[in-house]
């Protein structure tokens, strides 16, 4: 199942509303507008590469 997160691009455009790697708004968590994906504003959580600290879920 796809879970969408914001990208760095989305954060740069709207830093007060979006943080890279965070889940998109709940109403769009499973099904987001296609245009967001095409514009590079969101990405599947499994494809998001986070810089910095490793999480326990990275090893599962």
Residue pairs with C-beta under 8 A, 6 or more apart in sequence:
1 30
2 30
2 44
2 45
3 23
3 29
3 30
3 44
3 45
4 23
4 24
4 28
4 29
4 30
4 32
4 36
4 37
4 42
4 43
4 44
4 45
5 20
5 21
5 22
5 23
5 24
5 42
5 43
5 44
5 45
5 48
6 18
6 19
6 20
6 21
6 22
6 24
6 41
6 42
7 20
7 40
7 41
7 42
7 43
7 48
8 20
9 39
9 40
9 41
10 18
10 20
10 36
10 40
10 41
10 42
11 18
11 19
11 20
13 41
18 41
20 48
20 50
21 48
21 50
23 29
23 45
24 32
24 36
24 42
28 36
32 42
36 42
37 43
